[in-house]
Amino acid sequence: MPTSDRVPVSILDLAPVSAGSDAAQALRDSTKLAQDAEAWGYHRWWMAEHHGSETFASSATSVLLAHIAAHTDHIRVGSGGVMLPNHAPLMVAEQYGTLATLYGDRVDLGLGRAPGTDPMTAAALRRGTGQLDSFARDVADLQEWLAPRPEDGSGPRIRALPGEGTNVPLWMLGSSLGGASVAAALGLPFVFASHFAPDQLSQALEYYRAHFDPSAPTAQIDRPYVMAGINVLTAPTRDEAEFLRTSAIAMGASIRSGRTGPLVPPSNDIVTGLDPRVIAVTDSMQAVRAVGTPDETADAVQRFVDTYELDEVITTTYTWDPAMRARSYELFAQAWGLTGAASAA
């Protein structure tokens, strides 16, 4: 397919920690990968909020994004996302408004409702309910605090400073009809978490597009805009890509069983030793994936885009060796025809 027909491709990073390494190295690896991703032509670098996990080092998302933005030049940085019920919305407005004040129009604020952790840790975060009505109100408050203050002084008495007037773009994240309904009602772009929860993808996108309200006071776009997640692992051969993916299978199985731990080295013995029922569930969670050679993964992602009429895709890749993760992203960028990828070859 001509590269001019390709949609933008972005990266979702959770700063995965590899066995034999530590969180500090994981954050250095993510920083280097973000710099490379910018050079290869990826559109956005988003980081997701997770707490109490030995697998991911991305709990303090706004802090990490400030670091990534300081070490890159133009790639968009954002949350994929902030789990809003875990936070006071005003603090989120201040944090992301400060990022936009420092780094200009490079900052995205993706918002979700999931806890991003276990129930005990969620309670320690003093998590709110996450109910749709209160969540939608919090999102509306966020947008009001980030908007320019009316000249007549009629704006909100509570102010996010810095932040006011930055107009940080808001994105609604979801893995069900709940997120789709909020995104549609508020007139916001929608990101579906199909990289780990693909079951309601079709229904959610259909609902979002059918009920999108461009006249909502909170609307930021005039038509539906959809981005969706996909697992991508690219290697010179399909056999190598499938072998490297065994680390992601083991990770998914551990998370599914309520355990967390660093990414383990790839091994076919890992999969052989797992309960077949666990493998089946993990495969279902990771069903939206493109694994293989560069051409195979680019073709698979294009089929995903065409099937769901996506405006953008956001990719995530897990390998035990950070160098293999970087290689996967570089090979995919070349196959997708991203600007900058050819010169990096």
Residue pairs with C-beta under 8 A, 6 or more apart in sequence:
1 302
3 336
3 337
3 338
6 302
6 336
6 337
7 305
7 310
7 311
7 312
7 313
8 43
8 44
8 312
8 313
9 42
9 43
9 301
9 312
9 313
9 314
9 315
9 332
9 333
9 336
9 338
10 42
10 43
10 44
10 45
10 46
10 76
10 227
10 312
10 313
10 314
10 315
11 33
11 34
11 37
11 42
11 44
11 45
11 46
11 314
11 315
11 316
11 329
12 46
12 47
12 48
12 80
12 195
12 229
12 314
12 315
12 316
13 30
13 33
13 34
13 45
13 46
13 47
13 48
13 58
13 316
14 47
14 48
14 50
14 55
14 56
14 57
14 58
14 316
15 23
15 26
15 27
15 29
15 30
15 47
15 56
15 57
15 58
15 64
16 26
16 55
16 56
16 57
16 251
16 263
16 318
17 23
17 25
17 26
17 54
17 55
17 56
17 57
17 262
17 263
18 25
18 26
18 262
18 263
18 320
18 321
18 322
19 261
19 262
19 263
19 264
19 265
19 320
20 262
21 262
23 57
26 57
27 57
27 64
27 67
29 322
29 325
30 47
30 64
30 68
31 67
31 68
31 71
32 326
33 322
33 325
33 326
33 329
34 45
34 68
34 71
34 72
34 75
34 77
35 71
35 72
36 326
36 329
36 330
36 344
37 45
37 75
37 329
37 333
38 45
38 72
38 73
38 74
38 75
39 340
39 344
40 329
40 330
40 333
40 334
40 338
40 340
40 341
40 344
41 333
41 338
41 339
41 340
41 341
42 75
42 329
42 333
42 338
43 75
43 76
43 312
44 75
44 76
44 77
44 78
44 108
44 314
45 68
45 72
45 75
45 76
45 77
45 78
46 77
46 78
46 79
46 80
46 81
46 108
46 110
46 314
47 58
47 61
47 64
47 65
47 68
47 77
47 78
47 79
47 80
48 56
48 58
48 61
48 79
48 80
48 81
48 116
49 58
49 59
49 61
49 79
49 81
49 82
49 83
49 86
49 116
50 56
50 58
50 59
50 116
50 117
51 59
51 86
51 115
51 116
51 117
51 121
51 122
51 125
52 59
52 117
52 118
52 121
52 260
53 59
53 117
53 260
54 260
54 261
54 262
55 251
55 254
55 255
55 260
55 261
55 262
55 263
58 64
61 79
61 82
62 79
62 82
62 95
62 96
62 99
65 77
65 78
65 79
65 99
65 107
66 99
66 102
68 77
69 77
69 99
69 102
69 103
69 106
69 107
70 103
74 106
75 106
76 106
76 107
76 108
77 99
77 103
77 106
77 107
77 108
78 107
78 108
78 109
78 110
78 171
79 96
79 108
79 109
79 110
79 111
80 110
80 173
80 191
80 314
81 109
81 110
81 111
81 112
81 171
81 173
81 191
82 92
82 96
82 109
82 110
82 111
82 112
83 112
83 113
83 114
83 115
83 116
84 92
84 111
84 112
84 113
84 130
84 135
84 138
84 139
84 142
85 113
85 115
85 127
85 128
85 129
85 130
85 135
85 138
86 115
86 116
86 122
86 125
86 127
86 128
89 138
89 139
89 141
89 142
89 145
90 141
90 145
90 158
90 160
92 109
92 142
93 141
93 142
93 145
93 146
93 160
93 163
94 160
94 161
94 162
94 163
96 107
96 109
96 146
96 163
96 166
96 168
97 145
97 146
97 160
97 161
97 162
97 163
97 164
97 166
97 168
98 162
98 163
99 107
99 168
100 106
100 107
100 146
100 162
100 163
100 166
100 167
100 168
101 162
101 163
101 166
107 166
107 168
107 169
108 168
108 169
108 171
109 142
109 168
109 169
109 170
109 171
110 170
110 171
110 172
110 173
110 191
111 139
111 142
111 170
111 171
111 172
111 173
112 172
112 173
112 174
112 179
113 130
113 132
113 135
113 174
113 178
113 179
114 130
114 175
115 121
115 122
115 125
115 127
115 130
117 125
118 258
128 134
132 178
132 181
132 182
135 182
136 182
136 185
136 186
139 170
139 172
139 182
139 186
139 188
139 218
140 186
140 217
140 218
141 156
142 170
143 170
143 218
143 220
144 155
144 156
145 156
145 158
145 159
145 160
145 163
145 164
146 160
146 163
146 164
146 165
146 166
146 167
146 168
147 155
147 164
147 165
147 167
148 164
148 165
148 167
149 155
149 159
149 164
149 165
169 189
169 220
170 188
170 218
170 220
171 188
171 189
171 190
171 191
171 227
172 179
172 182
172 183
172 186
172 188
172 189
172 190
172 191
173 179
173 190
173 191
173 192
173 193
174 180
174 182
174 183
174 190
174 191
174 192
174 193
174 204
175 192
175 193
175 194
175 196
175 197
175 200
175 204
176 197
176 200
176 204
177 200
177 203
177 204
177 207
179 190
179 192
179 204
180 190
180 192
180 204
180 205
180 207
180 208
181 207
181 208
181 211
182 188
183 189
183 190
183 208
183 212
184 190
184 207
184 208
184 209
184 210
184 211
184 212
184 213
184 224
185 211
185 213
185 216
186 213
186 216
186 218
186 219
187 212
187 213
187 214
187 215
187 216
187 218
187 219
187 220
187 221
188 218
188 219
188 220
188 221
189 220
189 221
189 224
189 225
189 226
189 227
190 204
190 205
190 208
190 224
190 225
190 226
190 227
191 226
191 227
191 228
191 229
191 314
192 201
192 204
192 205
192 226
192 227
192 228
192 229
193 229
194 201
194 228
194 229
194 230
194 288
195 229
195 230
195 231
195 286
195 288
195 289
195 314
195 315
195 316
196 229
196 252
196 285
196 286
197 285
198 284
198 285
198 287
198 288
199 284
201 228
201 288
201 308
202 308
205 226
205 228
205 308
205 309
208 224
208 226
209 224
209 226
212 223
212 224
213 219
214 221
214 222
214 223
225 311
225 312
226 308
226 309
226 310
226 311
226 312
227 310
227 311
227 312
227 313
227 314
228 288
228 304
228 308
228 310
228 313
228 314
229 288
229 313
229 314
229 315
229 316
230 288
230 289
230 290
230 301
230 304
230 313
230 314
230 315
230 316
231 248
231 286
231 288
231 289
231 290
231 291
231 315
231 316
231 317
231 318
232 289
232 290
232 291
232 297
232 301
232 315
232 316
232 317
232 328
232 329
232 332
233 241
233 244
233 245
233 248
233 289
233 290
233 291
233 297
233 317
233 318
233 319
233 328
234 241
234 290
234 291
234 292
234 293
234 294
234 297
234 327
234 328
234 329
234 331
234 332
234 335
235 241
235 244
235 292
235 293
235 324
235 327
235 328
235 331
236 293
236 331
237 293
238 291
238 292
238 293
238 296
241 291
241 292
241 293
241 297
241 328
242 291
242 292
243 266
243 268
244 266
244 319
244 320
244 324
244 328
245 266
245 291
246 266
246 267
246 268
246 270
246 271
247 263
247 264
247 265
247 266
247 270
247 318
247 319
247 320
248 263
248 286
248 318
248 319
249 270
249 271
249 274
249 279
249 282
249 283
249 286
250 263
250 264
250 270
250 271
250 274
251 263
251 264
251 318
252 282
252 285
252 286
253 274
253 278
253 279
253 281
253 282
254 260
254 261
256 278
256 281
256 282
256 285
257 278
263 318
263 319
263 320
264 270
264 320
265 320
265 321
266 319
266 320
271 279
288 304
289 300
290 296
290 297
290 298
290 300
290 301
290 304
291 297
291 300
292 300
294 331
294 332
294 334
294 335
295 335
297 331
297 332
297 335
298 332
298 335
298 336
301 313
301 315
301 332
301 336
304 310
304 313
305 313
315 329
315 332
317 325
317 328
317 329
318 325
319 325
319 328
330 341
330 344
333 340
333 341
333 344
334 341
334 342
334 344
334 345
